Amino acid sequence: MNMEAGIFNRQSTYQIKIQGLLRKNWAAWLDGTVLAIRSGDTCTFITVSVPDQAALRGILNKLWDLNLTIISVSQAEEKDDEYEFD
C-alpha cells in the first residue's frame, strides 16, 4: 500500500448539526477544537477541526452526554481557506 507520508497527521474539519440552539460560549467546553458555532432557526451548526476520528468521537460523546440530538456530521473540503460542506 503506497500512501503519502503524513496523511494520517492532517487536521480534518467537520460540521456537526444539532437540534436546538447553543450559545457561542459552548466552544470552550468542547476542548478548543471549535472553529465556529452558528445558530439557525431551530438548529446549531458547530464547525470543528480534529486530528483524528477519536477526537471527533470525543466531541460527539460530549454532545451525547448533554442529551443533544445530533442531526448530521459532514466532513468539509478545504477550498482556498474556506470550507465547503456536503
FENTA-V65792 format. One record per residue. N is the residue number from 1. RES is the residue in one small letter. SS is DSSP state (2 for helix, 1 for strand, 0 for the rest). Layout:
N_RES_SS + N_RES_SS
This chain:
1_m_0 + 2_n_0 + 3_m_0 + 4_e_0 + 5_a_0 + 6_g_0 + 7_i_2 + 8_f_2 + 9_n_2 + 10_r_0 + 11_q_0 + 12_s_1 + 13_t_1 + 14_y_1 + 15_q_1 + 16_i_1 + 17_k_1 + 18_i_1 + 19_q_1 + 20_g_0 + 21_l_0 + 22_l_0 + 23_r_0 + 24_k_2 + 25_n_2 + 26_w_2 + 27_a_2 + 28_a_2 + 29_w_2 + 30_l_2 + 31_d_0 + 32_g_0 + 33_t_0 + 34_v_1 + 35_l_1 + 36_a_1 + 37_i_1 + 38_r_1 + 39_s_1 + 40_g_0 + 41_d_0 + 42_t_0 + 43_c_1 + 44_t_1 + 45_f_1 + 46_i_1 + 47_t_1 + 48_v_1 + 49_s_1 + 50_v_1 + 51_p_0 + 52_d_0 + 53_q_2 + 54_a_2 + 55_a_2 + 56_l_2 + 57_r_2 + 58_g_2 + 59_i_2 + 60_l_2 + 61_n_2 + 62_k_2 + 63_l_2 + 64_w_2 + 65_d_2 + 66_l_0 + 67_n_0 + 68_l_0 + 69_t_0 + 70_i_1 + 71_i_1 + 72_s_1 + 73_v_1 + 74_s_1 + 75_q_1 + 76_a_1 + 77_e_1 + 78_e_1 + 79_k_1 + 80_d_0 + 81_d_0 + 82_e_1 + 83_y_1 + 84_e_1 + 85_f_1 + 86_d_0
